Amino acid sequence: MGDFSRKESLLTEKKRVNSISRNRIESKFSARFPNHNILDTPFGSFSTASGKYKNDQQDGVWSYTGEGRGNTLLYHENGNIWKVDEVEYFSDDEPSYAKISNSRYSKIIHWHDNGQKRDETTYIEGVEHGQYTEWYKNGKVKSEIGYSNGEFDGNFASYYENGQAEVTGTYDAGQPAGIWSYYNEEGDLIDEINYDSQEKRELSVKESREFWRRYQLAVKEPKVISKLLDEIPEENSTIFAPSDFDILAVESDAIEGKKNKYLPKNPKDFLLVIERLKELYFKPLPEKSLL
């Protein structure tokens, strides 16, 4: 750890450390500043700092301390600085998870054990908003999608590990829209779906209530499940549903064999029903629940 009389010495010391380590792209760095020449950040002023540089910039989680202040963790990326609210580490002190924030946004980041980011989600006031990105361990993008107020919105793309696009499409207010394209690993187009050309029927509140009454009967009497399957609306239809009905939670409980008011005694009996329901769009009924 070195002592410095000027802030500019930080850059000098960093380059010196890189030179000793044979110009590695990443290098660890720590510094101590005299009280009369402290290091200023958007989150306060400090007299000590330690962390890593990458491509000549501070990178990742840095630890700061100062007179009268406890240890403060800040996250650096592309010249931006975020406050670290939560962090977890692998056994070698490389971060595995971090929750970071600034005056408006927060992010949750996970890393692979080789130091490469695994995924990153942006939030505003606790709700997903902005870009979500997922990476393979080799650093290539695995998938990316936009959020708007907690719903999928905008372009979606997923990729094979070789970098070739697997699926491309668009979401509009949480629903697939426009043309979705599907490719093999060689880049050949293997399928396309035009969601704008598909007929979408919306059941009335009365029709929806009648369907949920039949659904309730099938939960109590599994022998009528086959009949219920015949009565499920066609794919891409919209149906009003009880506001506490969560198709993904119901599916998870069915797979794990857990109790759920929307499942029969043997939850796995409803797996086919759930698969069909996942093809529908749901709107909340005025009542909290009909079941």
SULDA-V637482 format. One record per helix or strand of 3 or more residues. SS is the DSSP state (a for helix, b for strand). FROM is the first residue (numbers start at 0). TO is the last residue. If there is no record, write none. Layout:
ss=SS from=FROM to=TO
ss=SS from=FROM to=TO
This chain:
ss=b from=1 to=3
ss=a from=8 to=19
ss=b from=25 to=32
ss=b from=38 to=40
ss=b from=43 to=45
ss=b from=47 to=53
ss=b from=56 to=65
ss=b from=68 to=76
ss=b from=79 to=88
ss=b from=94 to=100
ss=b from=104 to=110
ss=b from=116 to=123
ss=b from=126 to=134
ss=b from=140 to=147
ss=b from=150 to=158
ss=b from=164 to=171
ss=b from=174 to=182
ss=b from=188 to=193
ss=a from=194 to=196
ss=a from=204 to=219
ss=a from=221 to=230
ss=b from=237 to=240
ss=a from=246 to=255
ss=a from=266 to=276
ss=b from=280 to=283
